[in-house]
Amino acid sequence: MNKSELVEVLSDEKILTYKKADEVVNLIFDSLAEAMVRGERIEIRGFGSFVVKHYDAYTGRNPKTGEVIQVRPKKLPFFKVGKELRDRVDG
């Protein structure tokens, strides 16, 4: 399922118009992204949690040329699936 399909599911329930459903989905995603930018942990019970992992700088190698390069420290979003979702998917 992609974002536009999620909007369609919300609007098909006849609760919201397509435009309102799109605004709601965008608001939720924007709020989640902003919380992660602030370094906050997001937990959705029964679904999973989103955290920002910090990775230190390290020395890497360009696979094409073999040149040694310095990789800067970075932060990446990480999703950890919740037990209920894992059990539902696993059957």
Contact map, one row per residue, 1 for C-alpha under 8 A:
1110110000000000000000000000000000000000000000000000000000000000000000000000000000000000000
1111110000000000000000000000000000000000000000000000000000000000000000000000000000000000000
1111111000000000000000001000000000000000000000000000000000000000000000000000000000000000000
0111111100000000000001000000000000000000000000000000000000000000000000000000000000000000000
1111111110000000000000000000000000000000000000000000000000000000000000000000000000000000000
1111111111000000000000001000000000000000000000000000000000000000000000000000000000000000000
0011111111100000010011001000000000000000000000000000000000000000000000000000000000000000000
0001111111110000010010000000000000000000000000000000000000000000000000000000000000000000000
0000111111111000000000000000000000000000000000000000000000000000000000000000000000000000000
0000011111111111010010000000000000000000000000000000000000000000000000000000000000000000000
0000001111111111110010000000000000000000000000000000000000000000000000000000000000000000000
0000000111111111000000000000000000000000000000000000000000000000000000000000000000000000000
0000000011111111000000000000000000000000000000000000000000000000000000000000000000000000000
0000000001111111100000000000000000000000000000000000000000000000000000000000000000000000000
0000000001111111100000000000000000000000000000000000000000000000000000000000000000000000000
0000000001111111111110000000000000000000000000000000000000000000000000000000000000000000000
0000000000100111111110000000000000000000000000000000000000000000000000000000000000000000000
0000001101100001111111000000000000000000000000000000000000000000000000000000000000000000000
0000000000000001111111100000000000000000000000000000000000000000000000000000000000000000000
0000000000000001111111110000000000000000000000000000000000000000000000000000000000000000000
0000001101100001111111111000000000000000000000000000000000000000000000000000000000000000000
0001001000000000011111111100000000000000000000000000000000000000000000000000000000000000000
0000000000000000001111111110000000000000000000000000000000000000000000000000000000000000000
0000000000000000000111111111000000000000000000000000000000000000000000000000000000000000000
0010011000000000000011111111100000000000000000000000000000000000000000000000000000000000000
0000000000000000000001111111110000000000000000000000000000000000000000000000000000000000000
0000000000000000000000111111111000000000000000000000000000000000000000000000000000000000000
0000000000000000000000011111111100000000000000000000000000000000000000000000000000000000000
0000000000000000000000001111111110000000000000000000000000000000000000000000000000000000000
0000000000000000000000000111111111000000000000000000000000000000000000000000000000000000000
0000000000000000000000000011111111100000000000000000000000000000000000000000000000000000000
0000000000000000000000000001111111110000010000000000000000000000000000000000000000000000000
0000000000000000000000000000111111111000000000000000000000000000000000000000000000000000000
0000000000000000000000000000011111111100000000000000000000000000000000000000000000000000000
0000000000000000000000000000001111111111110000000000000000000000000000000000000000000000000
0000000000000000000000000000000111111111110000000111000000000000000000000000100000000000000
0000000000000000000000000000000011111111000000000000000000000000000000000000000000000000000
0000000000000000000000000000000001111111000000000000000000000000000000000000000000000000000
0000000000000000000000000000000000111111100000000011000000000000000000000000000000000000000
0000000000000000000000000000000000111111110000000011000000000000000000000000000000000000000
0000000000000000000000000000000000110011111000001111000000000000000000000000000000000000000
0000000000000000000000000000000100110001111100001110000000000000000000000000000000000000000
0000000000000000000000000000000000000000111110011100000000000000000000000000000000000000000
0000000000000000000000000000000000000000011111111000000000000000000000000000000000000000000
0000000000000000000000000000000000000000001111110000000000000000000000000000000001000000000
0000000000000000000000000000000000000000000111110000000000000000000000000000000001111000000
0000000000000000000000000000000000000000000111111000000000000000000000000000000011111000000
0000000000000000000000000000000000000000001111111100000000000000000000000000001111101000000
0000000000000000000000000000000000000000111100111110000000000000000000000000001111000000000
0000000000000000000000000000000000010000111000011111000000000000000000000000111100000000000
0000000000000000000000000000000000010011110000001111100000000000000000000000111000000000000
0000000000000000000000000000000000010011100000000111110000000000000000000011110000000000000
0000000000000000000000000000000000000000000000000011111000000000000000000011110000000000000
0000000000000000000000000000000000000000000000000001111100000000000000001111000000000000000
0000000000000000000000000000000000000000000000000000111110000000000000001111000000000000000
0000000000000000000000000000000000000000000000000000011111000000000000011100000000000000000
0000000000000000000000000000000000000000000000000000001111100000000001111100000000000000000
0000000000000000000000000000000000000000000000000000000111110000000001111000000000000000000
0000000000000000000000000000000000000000000000000000000011111000000111100000000000000000000
0000000000000000000000000000000000000000000000000000000001111100000111100000000000000000000
0000000000000000000000000000000000000000000000000000000000111110011110000000000000000000000
0000000000000000000000000000000000000000000000000000000000011111111110000000000000000000000
0000000000000000000000000000000000000000000000000000000000001111111000000000000000000000000
0000000000000000000000000000000000000000000000000000000000000111110000000000000000000000000
0000000000000000000000000000000000000000000000000000000000000111111000000000000000000000000
0000000000000000000000000000000000000000000000000000000000001111111100000000000000000000000
0000000000000000000000000000000000000000000000000000000000001110111110000000000000000000000
0000000000000000000000000000000000000000000000000000000000111100011111000000000000000000000
0000000000000000000000000000000000000000000000000000000000111100001111100000000000000000000
0000000000000000000000000000000000000000000000000000000011110000000111110000000000000000000
0000000000000000000000000000000000000000000000000000000011110000000011111000000000000000000
0000000000000000000000000000000000000000000000000000000111000000000001111100000000000000000
0000000000000000000000000000000000000000000000000000011111000000000000111110000000000000000
0000000000000000000000000000000000000000000000000000011110000000000000011111000000000000000
0000000000000000000000000000000000000000000000000001111000000000000000001111100000000000000
0000000000000000000000000000000000000000000000000001111000000000000000000111110000000000000
0000000000000000000000000000000000010000000000000111100000000000000000000011111000000000000
0000000000000000000000000000000000000000000000000111100000000000000000000001111100000000000
0000000000000000000000000000000000000000000000011110000000000000000000000000111110000000000
0000000000000000000000000000000000000000000000011100000000000000000000000000011111000000000
0000000000000000000000000000000000000000000000111000000000000000000000000000001111101100000
0000000000000000000000000000000000000000000011111000000000000000000000000000000111111100000
0000000000000000000000000000000000000000000001110000000000000000000000000000000011111110000
0000000000000000000000000000000000000000000001100000000000000000000000000000000001111111000
0000000000000000000000000000000000000000000001110000000000000000000000000000000011111111100
0000000000000000000000000000000000000000000000000000000000000000000000000000000011111111110
0000000000000000000000000000000000000000000000000000000000000000000000000000000000111111111
0000000000000000000000000000000000000000000000000000000000000000000000000000000000011111111
0000000000000000000000000000000000000000000000000000000000000000000000000000000000001111111
0000000000000000000000000000000000000000000000000000000000000000000000000000000000000111111
0000000000000000000000000000000000000000000000000000000000000000000000000000000000000011111
